[in-house]
């Protein structure tokens, strides 16, 4: 079976996010002063061939831990759907 994974990787809340801070500060300049606390992360979509949803979950989790997220600085979450 083929599955599609949608993965979100974000910096830990306790860490500084200079890119997010810059965007937050720029919101005032574009007329959106009510927007604050911007955090910048990444979104990853991938496809995985697996025997079951459980196996697909394991493979995606392993990919996140080994390559897609730096667990010292980032957290991740994902959802998987069969296609």
HUTARA-V672933 format. One record per residue. RES is the residue in one small letter. PSI is psi in whole degrees, -180 to 180 (none if undefined). Layout:
# HUTARA-V672933
res->RES psi->PSI
res->RES psi->PSI
This chain:
# HUTARA-V672933
res->x psi->152
res->x psi->137
res->x psi->152
res->x psi->130
res->x psi->136
res->x psi->116
res->x psi->133
res->x psi->128
res->x psi->126
res->x psi->149
res->x psi->147
res->x psi->145
res->x psi->-32
res->x psi->-14
res->x psi->150
res->x psi->148
res->x psi->86
res->x psi->-37
res->x psi->-45
res->x psi->-39
res->x psi->-42
res->x psi->-43
res->x psi->-43
res->x psi->-48
res->x psi->-33
res->x psi->-18
res->x psi->-36
res->x psi->-39
res->x psi->-22
res->x psi->16
res->x psi->24
res->x psi->59
res->x psi->-17
res->x psi->-11
res->x psi->128
res->x psi->169
res->x psi->33
res->x psi->134
res->x psi->134
res->x psi->129
res->x psi->-153
res->x psi->152
res->x psi->131
res->x psi->134
res->x psi->134
res->x psi->165
res->x psi->142
res->x psi->137
res->x psi->123
res->x psi->158
res->x psi->-28
res->x psi->168
res->x psi->-40
res->x psi->-45
res->x psi->-41
res->x psi->-42
res->x psi->-44
res->x psi->-43
res->x psi->-43
res->x psi->-42
res->x psi->-42
res->x psi->-42
res->x psi->-40
res->x psi->-46
res->x psi->-37
res->x psi->-29
res->x psi->-38
res->x psi->-24
res->x psi->139
res->x psi->101
res->x psi->-16
res->x psi->-36
res->x psi->-15
res->x psi->154
res->x psi->162
res->x psi->156
res->x psi->156
res->x psi->159
res->x psi->149
res->x psi->137
res->x psi->147
res->x psi->140
res->x psi->none
